[in-house]
Amino acid sequence: DEGSSQEYNNIVVIPPYFRHDRQKYYTPILITNLKNGIHGIEQKVGSKWVSASRFSDMGQAFILPDNTSPFRIRIIDADNQYVQQGREYVFSFPSSCNPNCIPPTTEVQYQVFNTVNSIDNEKDNTGLSHLYVSGTEPGIYYRELNSGRHFIKIIDLLGREIKMVNIQGENGSIDPGYLSPGIYTVLLYKNENVISKTQLASF
């Protein structure tokens, strides 16, 4: 899903500063139109979420801890709750800001990735669930797989295949990408047989 002012979240970038070698020194961003105010921002850096620091005394402006584009953030409102239960916003440094942004603020297009939470994990006959969904680190995780061709399918309530991903290795994860709000079944296959499944809810 893409947008520039969806519902009540609108992300704009205020002028970044550059070193003399024209590398981005830091990237302040400004978040507007939050119904319930803003308490903080977290940025995904590698596999961890890192808190952004406030930009001066501007309550809605923050400096991202990592200036590598594209940026992936989630927003914490004034009640110290994640906006839309941890919805992630992904955007890149604007091409119009080359080498720097001229206007006081430059609006950016962004993608939205909803969080997914597990409803139920099915275990195999050894008592092990090979497939699970994390509510704190968004993704669909698989573990302790042995040899064979493995792939994951995401199915909606109407039985439609939304996504199919081939996977490799004993342990790992896949990003489900954007899922419309609803309930989905996730199936883990070995060759052509389902060996594990779980249900997830997208908010």
C-alpha positions in Angstrom: 0.0 0.0 0.0 1.4 3.4 -0.8 0.4 7.0 0.1 1.4 10.4 1.2 -1.4 11.3 3.6 -3.3 8.1 4.4 -5.9 8.2 7.2 -4.0 10.1 9.9 -0.3 9.5 9.2 1.7 11.8 7.0 5.4 11.6 6.8 7.6 14.4 5.6 11.4 14.8 5.7 12.9 18.1 6.8 16.2 19.2 5.2 19.0 16.7 6.0 22.5 18.0 6.6 25.6 16.8 4.6 29.3 16.7 5.5 31.7 18.5 3.2 32.1 15.2 1.3 28.3 15.3 0.5 27.5 12.3 2.6 24.3 12.5 4.6 25.2 13.4 8.2 21.8 12.8 9.7 18.2 12.5 8.6 15.6 14.4 10.6 12.0 13.5 9.9 8.7 15.2 10.8 5.5 13.3 11.5 2.2 15.2 11.3 -1.5 14.6 11.6 -1.4 12.0 14.4 -4.8 11.9 16.2 -3.3 11.0 19.5 0.0 12.9 19.4 3.4 11.4 19.2 5.8 10.0 21.9 8.5 8.5 19.8 9.8 6.8 16.7 11.7 3.5 16.2 13.8 2.7 13.2 14.6 -0.9 12.0 18.4 -1.1 11.9 19.5 -4.5 10.9 17.4 -6.9 12.9 16.8 -4.5 15.8 14.4 -1.6 16.5 16.3 1.5 17.6 14.7 4.6 19.2 15.1 7.9 17.3 16.2 11.0 19.2 14.1 14.2 19.2 15.2 16.9 16.9 15.8 20.0 19.1 12.6 21.0 21.0 10.3 20.1 18.0 7.8 17.6 19.4 7.0 16.0 16.1 10.6 15.9 14.6 13.1 13.1 15.2 16.6 12.2 14.0 16.8 8.7 12.6 19.7 6.7 14.1 20.7 5.2 10.8 20.8 7.3 7.6 20.8 4.4 5.2 17.9 4.5 2.7 15.3 3.0 2.5 14.1 3.7 6.0 11.7 1.5 8.0 10.0 3.1 11.0 7.2 2.5 13.4 5.5 5.2 15.5 4.6 5.4 19.2 1.7 7.7 20.2 1.3 9.9 23.2 -0.3 7.0 25.2 3.0 5.1 24.6 1.2 2.6 22.2 2.4 1.7 18.8 0.3 3.3 16.1 -1.9 0.7 14.3 -0.4 -2.0 16.5 3.1 -1.5 15.2 2.3 -0.8 11.5 5.6 -0.2 9.7 6.3 2.7 7.3 9.0 2.3 4.6 10.3 5.2 2.5 13.4 6.3 0.7 15.4 9.5 0.6 13.6 11.8 -1.9 15.1 12.1 -5.3 14.2 15.7 -5.3 16.7 16.3 -2.4 19.8 16.1 -4.5 22.1 16.9 -2.9 19.9 18.5 -0.2 16.2 19.5 0.3 15.5 23.1 -0.6 12.0 23.6 0.9 11.6 23.6 4.7 9.8 20.2 4.4 9.7 17.7 1.6 6.9 15.2 1.6 7.8 11.6 0.8 5.8 8.7 -0.6 5.9 5.6 1.6 4.8 2.0 1.8 2.8 0.5 4.7 3.4 -2.9 6.2 0.8 -4.1 8.7 1.8 -6.2 11.7 0.9 -9.8 11.9 0.1 -11.8 15.0 -0.2 -15.5 15.5 -3.6 -17.0 16.3 -2.6 -20.6 16.5 0.4 -22.8 15.7 0.0 -26.4 14.7 2.6 -28.9 16.0 3.7 -32.0 14.2 3.7 -35.5 15.7 7.0 -34.7 17.6 5.3 -31.8 19.4 7.3 -29.2 17.4 5.8 -26.3 15.6 8.0 -25.6 12.6 6.2 -22.4 11.8 5.4 -19.4 13.9 4.6 -15.7 13.7 6.2 -13.1 16.0 4.2 -10.2 17.3 7.3 -8.2 18.4 9.5 -8.8 15.3 7.2 -8.9 12.3 7.7 -11.8 10.1 6.8 -15.5 9.5 9.5 -17.7 11.0 10.4 -21.4 10.2 12.7 -23.6 12.1 14.4 -27.0 12.3 13.6 -28.1 8.7 15.5 -31.0 7.3 16.3 -31.9 3.6 13.8 -31.4 0.9 12.1 -28.6 -1.0 10.2 -26.3 1.3 7.9 -23.4 0.5 5.4 -21.2 2.4 1.9 -20.2 1.1 -0.3 -17.5 2.6 -4.0 -18.2 2.0 -6.9 -15.8 2.7 -10.3 -16.8 4.2 -11.7 -17.3 0.7 -9.0 -19.9 0.0 -7.1 -17.6 -2.4 -3.3 -17.9 -2.5 -1.9 -14.5 -1.6 1.7 -15.3 -1.7 4.1 -18.3 -2.2 7.7 -18.2 -1.2 10.4 -20.8 -1.6 12.6 -21.1 1.4 16.1 -22.5 2.1 18.0 -23.6 5.2 16.9 -25.1 8.5 15.9 -21.8 10.1 14.9 -18.4 8.8 12.0 -16.0 8.1 10.1 -14.3 5.4 8.5 -10.9 5.2 4.8 -11.4 4.4 4.7 -7.9 2.9 1.5 -5.9 2.9 -1.6 -7.8 3.9 -5.0 -6.3 3.9 -6.6 -6.5 7.4 -8.0 -9.9 8.0 -7.3 -13.5 9.0 -4.9 -15.7 7.0 -3.7 -19.3 7.0 0.1 -19.9 6.6 1.0 -23.3 5.2 4.5 -24.7 5.3 5.2 -27.4 2.7 7.9 -30.0 2.3 7.8 -31.1 -1.3 4.1 -31.2 -1.9 2.9 -32.0 1.6 1.8 -29.6 4.4 4.0 -30.2 7.4 3.0 -27.2 9.6 0.5 -24.4 9.5 -0.5 -21.4 11.6 -3.1 -18.6 11.4 -2.2 -14.9 11.6 -4.2 -11.7 11.9 -3.2 -8.6 10.0 -4.3 -5.3 11.5 
